[in-house]
């Protein structure tokens, strides 16, 4: 048995979501942008239903939803789009602020903009992975255009204090972008009530299909399109919408919201049991704060072992990782920001539990890690 414990990398698509998408692949294949005949109007209506579903769950309104290929595109659209719109409008603010522990889908667009006239300030995190609010506020100022912060870290699962961060942004007149790829469908999010200006998400992180996501944008916020070639989505993102994927995205988020509380409680208990079992092995340290944290996340460093050998021994029994799926094996910059050495980061394990996880997987994970540790030590 291979225990799949890498739900931060991707989740299996919910069978109910697959069923909801099925008719839109072939039976109802019209282009929702055509609008001149009934099948196209039906496709457009399906897209609008998905917008309503996302907006309802995330505390926004349907007109705020821009469908994208995923959170990476949504992050690029949010960050670059805000900067280009501000530059075109002649606004003086240019500086961008983020945390050193962000996903590369945020750090890389920021680095690109840093080479094109938008200075970037990256705020360090504390040893528990959380930002110090006083240090964050010190990085803000009346020259800052945008702050981008992850709601839930994709490696260590810590939850940044979004309400307090939003209050700081409002105090300084700074736009707030939240990468919610790991948070949507897993924790409560109310975009308008929380003071979030832009919010990104990916369907495959909450039991939806791969290849679709969304950016929610506060009404009347100016945003420059990053894809050109059509006037779809009010000119904010050109291209024919993949109706099956859009339908699946909406259904997946509704489903994730429906069982969120039950799933959080159950997976939190399993995660805590796994942590207690691993601690008994000795020389296993937790990465990131115990709370606030995603209930289905556990990230640990195993002392006294070679990381490559550790993961070699685990891979026949456990589907786990040592960091982001987008890092392609590079040392984790998140763990480095916590103070872990390169060797310690390599000897770290990220467990991502999901709907299919149960006591059997926890027992298997503990046994597999224990056997590997005894062999390598």
C-alpha positions in Angstrom: 0.0 0.0 0.0 1.3 3.5 -0.9 -0.1 6.1 1.4 -0.8 9.3 -0.4 0.1 12.1 2.0 1.0 14.9 -0.4 -2.3 16.7 -0.7 -0.5 20.1 -0.6 0.9 19.3 -4.0 -2.5 18.2 -5.4 -5.7 16.6 -4.3 -7.6 13.9 -6.2 -10.6 15.3 -8.1 -13.8 14.6 -6.3 -16.0 12.1 -8.2 -18.9 14.5 -7.8 -16.9 17.2 -9.5 -16.0 14.8 -12.3 -19.7 14.0 -12.8 -20.6 17.7 -12.9 -18.0 18.4 -15.6 -18.8 15.4 -17.8 -21.6 16.9 -19.9 -19.6 20.0 -20.7 -16.8 18.1 -22.5 -19.0 16.8 -25.4 -22.7 17.0 -25.0 -22.6 20.8 -24.3 -19.5 21.9 -26.1 -20.4 25.5 -27.2 -18.1 28.4 -26.7 -19.5 30.6 -23.9 -18.3 33.8 -25.7 -20.5 33.2 -28.8 -23.8 34.1 -27.1 -25.8 34.0 -30.5 -27.5 30.6 -30.0 -28.9 28.5 -27.2 -26.0 26.1 -26.5 -23.6 29.0 -26.2 -25.9 30.8 -23.9 -26.2 27.7 -21.7 -22.4 27.5 -21.6 -22.2 31.2 -20.6 -24.8 30.5 -17.9 -22.8 27.6 -16.5 -19.8 29.9 -16.3 -21.8 32.5 -14.4 -23.1 29.9 -12.0 -19.5 29.0 -11.2 -18.7 32.7 -10.6 -21.6 32.9 -8.1 -20.4 29.7 -6.4 -16.9 31.1 -5.9 -18.1 34.5 -4.8 -20.6 33.0 -2.3 -18.0 30.8 -0.6 -15.3 33.5 -0.6 -17.4 36.4 0.6 -17.3 38.5 -2.6 -19.5 39.2 -5.6 -19.6 37.4 -9.0 -18.2 40.4 -10.9 -15.0 40.1 -9.0 -14.1 36.6 -10.3 -11.6 36.2 -13.2 -11.0 32.6 -14.2 -7.4 31.6 -14.8 -5.4 28.5 -15.4 -4.5 28.3 -11.7 -3.0 30.3 -8.9 0.3 30.9 -10.6 -1.4 32.8 -13.4 -3.7 34.5 -10.9 -0.7 35.7 -8.9 1.0 37.0 -12.0 -2.2 38.8 -13.1 -2.7 40.3 -9.7 0.8 41.5 -9.1 1.8 42.5 -12.6 -1.7 43.8 -13.4 -1.8 46.1 -10.5 1.7 47.5 -11.2 1.1 48.1 -14.9 -2.3 49.7 -14.2 -0.7 52.0 -11.6 2.1 53.0 -14.0 -0.4 53.7 -16.8 -2.4 55.9 -14.4 0.7 57.8 -13.4 0.4 56.8 -9.7 3.7 57.5 -7.8 3.6 54.4 -5.6 6.0 51.7 -6.9 7.4 49.6 -4.0 6.2 46.1 -3.5 6.3 44.2 -0.2 6.1 40.5 0.5 7.5 37.8 2.8 10.6 35.7 2.2 8.6 32.5 2.7 6.2 33.1 -0.2 5.7 30.6 -3.1 7.8 31.1 -6.2 4.6 32.0 -8.0 4.8 35.3 -6.0 8.5 35.7 -5.5 9.4 35.3 -9.2 6.9 37.9 -10.5 8.1 40.2 -7.8 11.7 39.6 -8.9 10.7 40.3 -12.5 9.1 43.6 -11.5 12.1 44.5 -9.4 14.1 44.6 -12.6 11.6 46.9 -14.2 11.3 49.8 -11.9 9.3 48.4 -9.0 11.6 48.0 -5.9 10.8 44.9 -3.8 11.1 44.6 0.0 11.0 41.0 1.4 10.2 40.8 5.1 11.8 38.0 7.1 9.7 35.5 9.1 10.1 34.4 12.7 11.5 31.0 13.6 7.8 29.7 13.8 7.1 30.9 10.3 4.8 33.8 11.2 5.5 37.4 10.4 6.2 39.9 13.1 3.5 42.5 12.6 5.7 45.3 13.8 8.5 44.4 11.4 5.9 44.2 8.6 4.5 47.6 9.4 8.1 49.0 9.4 8.4 47.8 5.8 5.2 49.6 4.7 5.0 53.3 3.8 3.4 55.8 1.5 5.6 54.6 -1.4 4.2 51.0 -1.2 1.7 50.0 -3.9 1.0 46.3 -3.0 1.6 43.8 -0.2 1.4 40.1 -1.2 1.1 37.4 1.5 0.1 33.8 1.5 -2.9 32.9 3.7 -1.5 29.5 4.4 2.1 28.5 3.7 2.3 25.6 1.2 5.2 23.9 3.0 4.8 24.5 6.8 1.0 25.2 6.8 1.2 28.3 9.1 -1.7 30.8 8.8 -0.6 34.4 8.6 -2.8 36.9 10.6 -4.7 38.2 7.6 -7.1 40.5 9.6 -4.2 42.3 11.3 -2.2 42.5 8.0 -5.3 43.9 6.2 -5.6 46.6 8.9 -2.0 47.6 8.4 -2.6 47.8 4.6 -5.6 50.0 5.1 -3.7 52.3 7.5 -1.0 52.9 4.8 -3.3 52.8 1.8 -1.6 49.7 0.4 -3.3 47.1 -1.7 -3.4 43.6 -0.3 -3.0 40.5 -2.5 -3.6 37.1 -0.8 -2.3 33.9 -2.3 -5.0 31.5 -1.0 -4.0 28.5 -3.0 -3.5 26.4 0.1 -6.3 28.1 2.1 -9.4 28.2 -0.1 -11.6 25.3 0.8 -9.7 24.6 4.0 -10.1 27.6 6.2 -12.9 30.3 6.3 -12.2 33.2 3.9 -14.4 36.3 3.6 -12.7 38.6 1.1 -14.7 41.7 1.5 -15.1 41.5 5.3 -11.4 40.8 5.7 -10.3 43.8 3.6 -8.6 41.7 0.9 -8.2 43.4 -2.5 -7.1 40.5 -4.6 -7.3 36.8 -3.9 -5.8 33.9 -5.9 -6.7 30.2 -5.8 -6.2 26.8 -7.7 -8.9 24.2 -8.1 -6.6 21.2 -7.7 -5.8 22.2 -4.2 -9.4 21.5 -3.0 -10.5 18.4 -4.9 -11.1 20.2 -8.2 -9.6 19.7 -11.6 -6.1 20.8 -12.5 -5.6 23.6 -15.0 -8.2 26.1 -13.6 -8.2 28.7 -10.9 -9.3 32.2 -10.3 -8.4 35.7 -9.2 -11.0 37.7 -7.3 -10.5 41.4 -7.6 -12.2 44.1 -5.6 -14.7 46.1 -7.7 -13.3 49.1 -9.5 -9.7 48.1 -8.8 -7.7 48.9 -11.9 -5.9 45.8 -13.3 -4.0 45.5 -16.6 -4.6 42.3 -18.5 -1.6 40.0 -19.0 -3.1 37.9 -21.8 -4.2 39.7 -24.9 -6.2 38.6 -27.9 -9.8 39.0 -27.0 -12.3 40.8 -24.7 -13.4 37.8 -22.7 -13.9 38.4 -19.0 -14.5 42.1 -19.5 -11.1 42.4 -21.2 -9.2 41.4 -18.1 -8.1 37.9 -19.3 -8.3 36.9 -23.0 -9.0 33.4 -24.2 -11.8 30.9 -24.5 -12.9 29.7 -21.1 -12.7 25.9 -20.5 -16.3 25.5 -19.4 -15.9 21.9 -18.0 -13.0 23.1 -15.8 -14.8 26.2 -14.7 -17.9 24.2 -13.8 -15.6 21.8 -11.8 -13.9 24.6 -10.0 -17.2 25.9 -8.7 -18.5 22.5 -7.7 -15.2 21.6 -6.0 -15.2 24.8 -3.8 -18.9 24.2 -2.8 -18.0 20.6 -1.9 -14.9 21.7 0.1 -16.9 24.3 2.0 -19.7 21.7 2.8 -17.3 19.3 4.6 -14.7 21.8 5.7 -15.5 21.8 9.4 -15.8 18.0 9.7 -12.7 17.5 7.6 -10.7 20.0 9.6 -11.6 18.3 12.9 -10.9 14.8 11.7 -7.6 15.6 9.9 -6.4 17.7 12.7 -6.8 14.7 15.1 -4.9 12.5 12.7 -2.2 15.1 12.2 -1.7 15.5 15.9 -1.5 11.7 16.3 1.1 11.5 13.6 3.2 14.2 15.3 3.0 12.5 18.7 4.1 9.2 17.1 7.0 10.8 15.3 8.2 12.6 18.3 8.6 9.3 20.1 11.3 8.4 17.6 13.5 11.1 19.0 15.4 13.8 17.1 12.3 14.9 15.1 11.5 18.6 15.2 8.4 20.5 14.1 8.8 23.1 11.4 6.5 26.1 11.8 4.1 27.0 14.6 1.9 24.4 16.0 -0.9 26.9 15.7 -2.3 28.7 13.8 -1.8 26.1 11.2 -3.7 24.1 8.5 -5.2 21.1 10.2 -4.0 18.7 7.5 -0.4 19.9 7.5 2.7 18.5 9.3 6.3 19.4 8.4 9.1 17.9 10.4 12.9 17.7 10.3 14.5 14.4 11.1 17.9 14.9 12.7 20.9 12.7 12.1 20.0 11.3 8.7 20.8 12.0 5.1 17.8 13.6 3.4 18.2 11.9 0.1 18.6 8.5 1.7 15.6 9.2 3.9 13.3 10.0 1.0 14.7 7.1 -1.0 13.6 4.7 1.7 10.2 6.3 2.1 9.1 6.5 -1.5 8.0 2.9 -1.8 5.5 3.3 1.0 4.7 7.0 1.3 3.8 9.8 -1.2 5.4 12.7 0.7 7.7 15.5 -0.2 10.5 17.6 1.3 9.0 20.9 0.1 7.0 22.6 -2.7 6.1 20.5 -5.8 7.3 23.5 -7.8 10.8 23.5 -6.4 11.9 20.4 -8.4 14.1 19.1 -5.6 15.8 22.4 -4.8 16.4 23.1 -1.1 13.4 24.7 0.6 13.7 28.5 0.9 10.9 28.4 3.4 12.8 26.1 5.8 16.0 28.1 5.2 14.0 31.2 6.3 13.2 29.3 9.6 16.9 28.8 10.2 17.2 25.2 8.9 20.5 24.3 7.2 20.6 22.9 3.7 21.1 19.4 5.1 18.3 19.8 7.6 15.9 21.0 4.9 16.7 18.0 2.8 16.0 15.8 5.8 12.5 17.3 6.3 9.2 15.7 5.4 6.0 17.5 4.5 2.9 15.5 5.3 -0.3 16.7 3.6 -3.4 14.8 4.8 -6.7 14.7 2.8 -10.2 13.3 2.6 -8.9 9.8 2.0 -6.5 9.9 4.9 -7.3 7.6 7.9 -5.7 5.9 10.9 -4.2 3.2 8.6 -2.2 5.8 6.7 -1.0 7.4 10.0 0.1 4.0 11.3 1.9 3.2 8.0 3.6 6.6 7.9 4.9 6.3 11.5 6.2 2.7 10.8 7.9 3.8 7.5 9.6 6.8 9.0 10.6 4.8 12.1 12.2 2.0 10.0 14.0 4.5 7.8 15.4 6.4 10.8 16.6 3.2 12.5 18.4 2.1 9.3 20.0 5.5 8.6 21.1 6.2 12.2 
